[in-house]
Amino acid sequence: QVQVVESGGGLVQPGGSLRLSCTVSHGNLDYYTVGWFRQAPGKEREGISCISRWTDRTVYGDFVKGRFTITRNGPGNTVNLQMNDLQSEDTAVYYCAAVPTGETMCSISRTFYKMWGQGTQVTVSA
């Protein structure tokens, strides 16, 4: 069974940066559309960004406001989420999700994805 694995979370000061990475236990992530989500305590899981299979089209949530960038790292078989200018409200568990869809657009709706990672904690605090 293919598993989605996130890495790169941690503690960062306000205004700082982190890069999260997503990969799969078997196969090549290039064959999947991939999304990043986050869930803060007491809140719903929300979509951050996604990148489509085949076309690498991207979508971002409104709250990102140019601070986050999603990319594929082909040789490393990962999808990265570069997060800049992090603030306390960005504190959450961050999840990667994947789906082997043939669609050329991606979605930041949770229901679009079939496979989910266990999450990685991001804490923004002084």
C-alpha positions as a Markdown table, in Angstrom:
| # | Residue | x | y | z |
|---|---|---|---|---|
| 1 | Gln | 0.0 | 0.0 | 0.0 |
| 2 | Val | 1.4 | 3.4 | -1.0 |
| 3 | Gln | 1.9 | 5.8 | 1.9 |
| 4 | Val | 2.2 | 9.6 | 1.9 |
| 5 | Val | 4.9 | 10.9 | 4.1 |
| 6 | Glu | 5.5 | 14.6 | 5.1 |
| 7 | Ser | 8.7 | 16.1 | 6.6 |
| 8 | Gly | 10.1 | 19.4 | 7.4 |
| 9 | Gly | 7.9 | 20.8 | 10.2 |
| 10 | Gly | 9.3 | 22.4 | 13.3 |
| 11 | Leu | 9.5 | 25.5 | 15.4 |
| 12 | Val | 10.1 | 28.9 | 13.7 |
| 13 | Gln | 10.0 | 32.5 | 14.9 |
| 14 | Pro | 7.4 | 34.9 | 13.4 |
| 15 | Gly | 8.6 | 36.1 | 10.0 |
| 16 | Gly | 10.7 | 33.0 | 9.5 |
| 17 | Ser | 10.5 | 30.3 | 6.8 |
| 18 | Leu | 10.1 | 26.5 | 6.6 |
| 19 | Arg | 10.1 | 24.1 | 3.7 |
| 20 | Leu | 7.8 | 21.1 | 3.9 |
| 21 | Ser | 8.4 | 18.0 | 1.8 |
| 22 | Cys | 6.0 | 15.3 | 0.7 |
| 23 | Thr | 6.8 | 12.0 | -0.9 |
| 24 | Val | 5.3 | 8.5 | -1.3 |
| 25 | Ser | 6.6 | 5.2 | 0.0 |
| 26 | His | 6.4 | 3.4 | -3.3 |
| 27 | Gly | 6.4 | 4.7 | -6.9 |
| 28 | Asn | 6.8 | 8.2 | -8.3 |
| 29 | Leu | 4.9 | 11.3 | -7.0 |
| 30 | Asp | 4.9 | 12.7 | -10.5 |
| 31 | Tyr | 2.0 | 10.4 | -11.2 |
| 32 | Tyr | -0.2 | 12.1 | -8.5 |
| 33 | Thr | -1.9 | 15.3 | -8.0 |
| 34 | Val | -0.8 | 16.6 | -4.6 |
| 35 | Gly | -2.3 | 19.0 | -2.1 |
| 36 | Trp | -1.2 | 20.5 | 1.1 |
| 37 | Phe | -3.6 | 21.1 | 4.0 |
| 38 | Arg | -3.4 | 22.3 | 7.6 |
| 39 | Gln | -5.4 | 21.9 | 10.7 |
| 40 | Ala | -5.1 | 24.1 | 13.7 |
| 41 | Pro | -6.5 | 23.1 | 17.1 |
| 42 | Gly | -10.3 | 23.5 | 17.2 |
| 43 | Lys | -10.5 | 24.3 | 13.5 |
| 44 | Glu | -11.5 | 22.6 | 10.3 |
| 45 | Arg | -8.8 | 21.2 | 8.0 |
| 46 | Glu | -8.2 | 23.8 | 5.3 |
| 47 | Gly | -6.6 | 23.6 | 1.9 |
| 48 | Ile | -3.4 | 25.5 | 1.4 |
| 49 | Ser | -2.2 | 24.7 | -2.1 |
| 50 | Cys | -2.1 | 22.0 | -4.8 |
| 51 | Ile | -0.2 | 21.0 | -7.9 |
| 52 | Ser | -1.7 | 18.9 | -10.6 |
| 53 | Arg | -0.4 | 15.8 | -12.3 |
| 54 | Trp | 0.8 | 16.2 | -16.0 |
| 55 | Thr | 0.5 | 20.0 | -16.2 |
| 56 | Asp | 1.8 | 21.2 | -12.8 |
| 57 | Arg | -0.9 | 23.8 | -12.6 |
| 58 | Thr | -1.2 | 25.2 | -9.1 |
| 59 | Val | -3.9 | 26.6 | -6.8 |
| 60 | Tyr | -3.5 | 28.5 | -3.6 |
| 61 | Gly | -5.9 | 29.4 | -0.8 |
| 62 | Asp | -6.7 | 33.0 | -0.4 |
| 63 | Phe | -4.9 | 33.3 | 3.0 |
| 64 | Val | -1.6 | 32.3 | 1.5 |
| 65 | Lys | -1.2 | 35.8 | 0.0 |
| 66 | Gly | 2.0 | 35.0 | -1.9 |
| 67 | Arg | 3.8 | 33.7 | 1.1 |
| 68 | Phe | 3.8 | 30.0 | 0.2 |
| 69 | Thr | 5.0 | 28.2 | -3.0 |
| 70 | Ile | 4.3 | 24.7 | -4.1 |
| 71 | Thr | 6.8 | 22.9 | -6.4 |
| 72 | Arg | 7.7 | 19.5 | -7.7 |
| 73 | Asn | 11.3 | 18.3 | -7.2 |
| 74 | Gly | 11.5 | 15.7 | -10.0 |
| 75 | Pro | 14.8 | 14.1 | -9.2 |
| 76 | Gly | 13.9 | 13.8 | -5.6 |
| 77 | Asn | 10.4 | 12.7 | -6.2 |
| 78 | Thr | 9.0 | 15.1 | -3.8 |
| 79 | Val | 6.5 | 18.0 | -3.7 |
| 80 | Asn | 7.7 | 20.9 | -1.6 |
| 81 | Leu | 5.8 | 23.7 | 0.1 |
| 82 | Gln | 8.0 | 26.7 | 0.8 |
| 83 | Met | 6.5 | 28.8 | 3.5 |
| 84 | Asn | 7.8 | 32.4 | 4.1 |
| 85 | Asp | 6.9 | 35.1 | 6.5 |
| 86 | Leu | 5.2 | 32.7 | 8.8 |
| 87 | Gln | 3.0 | 34.1 | 11.6 |
| 88 | Ser | 1.5 | 32.7 | 14.7 |
| 89 | Glu | -1.8 | 32.0 | 12.9 |
| 90 | Asp | 0.1 | 29.6 | 10.7 |
| 91 | Thr | 0.6 | 27.2 | 13.6 |
| 92 | Ala | -1.0 | 23.9 | 12.7 |
| 93 | Val | -0.5 | 20.3 | 11.7 |
| 94 | Tyr | 0.3 | 20.3 | 8.0 |
| 95 | Tyr | -0.8 | 17.4 | 5.9 |
| 96 | Cys | 0.1 | 16.2 | 2.4 |
| 97 | Ala | -2.5 | 14.4 | 0.3 |
| 98 | Ala | -2.3 | 12.7 | -3.1 |
| 99 | Val | -4.6 | 11.3 | -5.7 |
| 100 | Pro | -3.7 | 9.5 | -9.0 |
| 101 | Thr | -6.2 | 11.5 | -11.1 |
| 102 | Gly | -6.1 | 12.2 | -14.8 |
| 103 | Glu | -7.6 | 15.6 | -14.4 |
| 104 | Thr | -5.4 | 18.5 | -15.5 |
| 105 | Met | -6.5 | 20.8 | -12.6 |
| 106 | Cys | -6.0 | 20.3 | -8.9 |
| 107 | Ser | -8.3 | 21.2 | -6.0 |
| 108 | Ile | -7.8 | 22.3 | -2.4 |
| 109 | Ser | -10.9 | 20.5 | -1.4 |
| 110 | Arg | -10.3 | 17.7 | 1.0 |
| 111 | Thr | -12.7 | 15.4 | -0.8 |
| 112 | Phe | -10.6 | 15.5 | -3.9 |
| 113 | Tyr | -7.8 | 13.3 | -2.3 |
| 114 | Lys | -7.6 | 9.6 | -1.6 |
| 115 | Met | -4.3 | 9.3 | 0.3 |
| 116 | Trp | -3.2 | 11.3 | 3.3 |
| 117 | Gly | 0.0 | 11.6 | 5.3 |
| 118 | Gln | 0.2 | 11.5 | 9.1 |
| 119 | Gly | 1.0 | 15.2 | 9.3 |
| 120 | Thr | 3.9 | 17.3 | 10.5 |
| 121 | Gln | 3.7 | 20.0 | 13.2 |
| 122 | Val | 4.5 | 23.6 | 12.4 |
| 123 | Thr | 4.7 | 26.0 | 15.3 |
| 124 | Val | 5.3 | 29.7 | 14.9 |
| 125 | Ser | 6.3 | 31.3 | 18.1 |
| 126 | Ala | 8.8 | 33.8 | 19.5 |
